[in-house]
Amino acid sequence: MAKVVLKNISKNFGKKEILKDINLEINDGEFIVLVGASGCGKSTLLRMIAGLEVPTDGEIYIEDKLVNNVQPKDRDIAMVFQNYALYPHLSVKDNIALGLKVRGTAKCEIQRRVTRAVEILKLEEYLNAKPKELSGGQRQRVALARAIVREPKVFLMDEPLSNLDAKLRSEMRSEIKKLHNKLKTTFIYVTHDQTEALTMGDRIVVLNNGVIQQIDTPHNIYNHPNNVFVATFMGANPMNIARAEIKNGIMVMGNISLSLNSLPVVIKDKESILVGVRPEDVVVEGNPLYPFNLIKFSAKVNFEENLGAYKNVYFKVGDCEFCSTVNSQIPLDSEVKFSINPRDLHFFDVETKEPLYRVSNFSI
């Protein structure tokens, strides 16, 4: 296991700046997830930790050792790629063992490590199979086994589940998390999938345009976002965001209004603010979870997504489209009464897009 520290890391490709002054400390044995949209720099950052890219500026430390000029093979890391990178002409057993053979590891030690990895990932019955005979999930297990036998200080994973179907992705998320719990090794995992980030990481690093937006636990990332980008990027459904005007002691947002007497003091001096609320917190009126102090309004449902156990229904609040996650049958084009608990609202500054307060400090 090893601690990984990035200090003032920047990366340029020609005149294009990919990463900007990244500072990150990854604890020994931690599972940390780098998440962001395509092109945000997360894979480039992972490749620099691996030694496959060189930082333009800054320092990378693994286990307190500066590794900027250390070759990838000497960094004691193992990397799992998106495309598995298996040798098609080799059996599963030989694919797993190949790296150890190249390093001149003793045969008895190779056997011990391969046996352990195969048992952990339940690959015993596939040892003599070729990659083409395996499913996508099985191939990814082989790639993980090949990384495990290295017994590295750090595992690096670059969107390893993106080629799998939804069911396999869900299964492999659980397998990788169980693997981390068994090995207790430092894992650095890159994904663009918010569900993967929220379900797998001890902490999440949210990147946008090469800049870290927030580093925090999944709970805090979801419930206490640092800015509007994090609020709308993280979650299966993005947070609803709308601009509200403050007039005559009342916050007005479409046909939703709330007295300033109910709002935190910092908001009362604003003429305009951004108001956010999660889709699951916009409920059909009468929900027993919210018996009093509700913001009540009506809206016409103009679109719906049926997701089996629940629906996402969409409607207008002023000029903005809102989403509500409901488990009841709501006819399309019907006028529906919704409710919001004021404690579930998030308030952001119009200019900085940062929170005007922390939700946990807001009591009604």
NORHUQUI-V485076 format. One record per backbone hydrogen bond with DSSP energy under -1.0 kcal/mol. NH is the residue of the N-H (numbers start at 1). CO is the residue of the C=O. If there is no record, write none. Layout:
<<NH CO> <NH CO>>
//
This chain:
<<4 26> <5 61> <6 24> <7 59> <9 22> <10 57> <11 19> <13 16> <16 13> <18 11> <19 11> <20 210> <22 9> <24 6> <26 4> <30 27> <32 187> <33 203> <34 189> <35 205> <40 37> <45 41> <46 42> <47 43> <48 44> <49 45> <50 46> <52 47> <53 47> <56 10> <57 10> <59 7> <61 5> <62 65> <63 3> <65 62> <67 60> <70 67> <74 71> <75 72> <78 154> <80 156> <85 83> <90 87> <92 129> <93 127> <95 91> <96 92> <97 93> <98 94> <101 97> <102 98> <103 99> <104 101> <105 100> <110 106> <111 107> <112 108> <113 109> <114 110> <115 111> <116 112> <117 113> <118 114> <119 115> <120 116> <121 117> <123 118> <126 123> <127 124> <129 126> <133 130> <134 131> <139 135> <140 136> <141 137> <142 138> <143 139> <144 140> <145 141> <146 142> <147 143> <148 144> <149 145> <151 148> <153 76> <154 76> <155 186> <156 78> <157 188> <158 80> <159 190> <162 159> <164 161> <169 165> <170 166> <171 167> <172 168> <173 169> <174 170> <175 171> <176 172> <177 173> <178 174> <179 175> <180 176> <181 177> <182 178> <183 179> <184 180> <186 153> <187 30> <188 155> <189 32> <190 157> <191 34> <197 193> <198 194> <199 195> <200 196> <201 197> <202 31> <203 31> <204 216> <205 33> <206 214> <207 35> <208 211> <210 40> <211 208> <213 206> <214 206> <216 204> <221 217> <222 218> <223 219> <224 220> <228 353> <231 227> <232 228> <233 229> <234 230> <239 231> <240 277> <242 275> <244 273> <245 252> <246 271> <247 250> <250 247> <251 258> <252 245> <253 256> <256 253> <258 251> <260 249> <262 259> <263 260> <267 264> <268 265> <270 267> <273 244> <274 348> <275 242> <276 346> <277 240> <281 278> <282 279> <283 339> <285 337> <287 284> <290 287> <295 340> <297 338> <299 336> <301 334> <302 314> <303 314> <305 312> <307 310> <309 307> <311 326> <312 305> <313 324> <314 303> <315 322> <317 320> <320 317> <322 315> <324 313> <325 279> <326 311> <333 301> <334 331> <336 299> <338 297> <339 283> <340 295> <344 341> <345 342> <346 276> <348 274> <349 354> <353 349> <356 347> <361 358> <362 359>>
//
